[in-house]
Amino acid sequence: MFASVCLHIASAQEVIVNPALGISQLDLATLRAIFGMHLSEWPNGTRVTAFVMEPDSKLHARFAKNVLRVFPYQLEQAWDRLVFSGTGQAPLVVHSPEEMRRRVAATPGGIGYLPSGYPADSVVQVEIFKQ
């Protein structure tokens, strides 16, 4: 008999989603697929819209390294390949945590991240776990 072990990933950033998605947790592999722009639809069929902070921001670097477990330049290279090959698009860039919160809240299928402790009214904070 096999037991499934889930490890919660704690970080200084909170992953947030649009409340209409009705989700409260995601596994790390799914989160990496979303921000790697390899997952285009949520299980309910809603289009995924990923938001990120500016690539040179400290918040973005911490999110990439501490949550996704990749270097920011690796994300950017993957996004560039998708865009230049015409097979995908990069996530939408926002310029502040407040803009991130507002855009995720206003976008069906929206996902992004905020600094831990940042007011997250109108969005849902999602628990990330590793299986």
GIURCOR-V936243 format. One record per pair of residues at least 24 apart in sequence whose C-alpha atoms are under 7 Angstrom apart, sorted by the first residue. I is the first residue (numbers start at 1). GAP is how many residues later the second one is. If there is no record, write none. Layout:
# GIURCOR-V936243
i=I gap=GAP
i=I gap=GAP
This chain:
# GIURCOR-V936243
i=5 gap=126
i=6 gap=123
i=6 gap=124
i=6 gap=125
i=7 gap=122
i=7 gap=123
i=7 gap=124
i=8 gap=120
i=8 gap=121
i=8 gap=122
i=9 gap=119
i=9 gap=120
i=9 gap=121
i=11 gap=55
i=11 gap=56
i=12 gap=103
i=12 gap=104
i=13 gap=50
i=13 gap=100
i=13 gap=101
i=13 gap=102
i=13 gap=103
i=14 gap=99
i=14 gap=100
i=14 gap=101
i=14 gap=102
i=14 gap=111
i=15 gap=97
i=15 gap=98
i=15 gap=99
i=15 gap=110
i=15 gap=111
i=16 gap=95
i=16 gap=96
i=16 gap=97
i=16 gap=107
i=16 gap=108
i=16 gap=109
i=16 gap=110
i=17 gap=87
i=17 gap=93
i=17 gap=94
i=17 gap=95
i=17 gap=106
i=17 gap=107
i=17 gap=108
i=18 gap=86
i=18 gap=87
i=18 gap=89
i=18 gap=90
i=18 gap=91
i=18 gap=92
i=18 gap=93
i=18 gap=105
i=18 gap=106
i=19 gap=104
i=19 gap=105
i=20 gap=88
i=21 gap=88
i=24 gap=101
i=24 gap=102
i=24 gap=103
i=25 gap=101
i=25 gap=102
i=25 gap=103
i=26 gap=100
i=26 gap=101
i=26 gap=102
i=26 gap=103
i=27 gap=101
i=27 gap=102
i=27 gap=103
i=27 gap=104
i=28 gap=100
i=28 gap=101
i=28 gap=102
i=32 gap=36
i=36 gap=39
i=36 gap=42
i=37 gap=53
i=46 gap=63
i=47 gap=62
i=48 gap=61
i=48 gap=62
i=49 gap=60
i=49 gap=61
i=49 gap=62
i=50 gap=41
i=50 gap=42
i=50 gap=60
i=50 gap=61
i=50 gap=62
i=51 gap=40
i=51 gap=41
i=51 gap=42
i=51 gap=43
i=51 gap=49
i=51 gap=60
i=51 gap=61
i=52 gap=39
i=52 gap=40
i=52 gap=41
i=52 gap=42
i=52 gap=60
i=53 gap=40
i=53 gap=41
i=53 gap=42
i=53 gap=43
i=54 gap=39
i=54 gap=40
i=54 gap=41
